[in-house]
Amino acid sequence: MAYGGSWQSPDAAHRTQAERVIAFARAQIGRPCVWGAVGPGSYDAPGLTQAAWKTAGVTLPRTTEAQWRAGTQVTLADMQVGDLVFFHDDLRHVGICSSNGMMIHAPGPGARICEESVFYAGQSAIKGVIRPA
């Protein structure tokens, strides 16, 4: 089963927003991950998602827990480009779906922003998917 297909959304507005979000996030690949950082030189996971969605005109809260409540929950199978993927029961991590089961995220302090599989930590680590509003 494919997850997060390329620009699947029939909603043109979401598609345009998602394109902006992914363009911003991809431009951050290679920057350092720093706890509490909100850019522009470094980011933590929710700082990256917040900054990326800001480029599309959507204001997200600062923390992963608050971002979890800032949109509509969708199933993993219905995940689209731009959706936020949350990990672990305590929601301690978030990434941005970039397409075909991949995401862009800030893995953690000492790492660099990268694009990798949403299953990097195993499917059981995925708590859910939110489509920002």
Phi, psi and omega in degrees: 000134178272144178238139173062054181299164182292116171048046182292335189301129174286348181276109183300324180296316178296319181299315179296316177299313182299321178299319178294316181301312183291321178300316179296311183299317179297326179292343180268350182304132181098343177288154182287148173267124181227129180305126177083000184279140180237021175092176003272348183277335180206161182215156161259178186302306180289335176294322178292314181295321179297312181294320181296314180289334177299325179295341179260008177084015180247125179268116176257150175294172187282325188259158178299319181299318179288324177296327177303329182263006188257036179182197181255130178286134176232162179283160177301322179293334180263006182301137178237163177305133180097340179295153179264131179253124183252148185234146173073150183300331180269009177055039186278359180214150179213145175223171181249122178299126181254334172153152173045049177077013179252159177215160172250130182205166174258098189301328179156168182308134180092344179264183177235149178302135185212172174244124180205178183299143174295346180263019183304329181254010183093146183300328182293341179283341182285120180275323180168180184232136179238135172261111181301146181254000000 
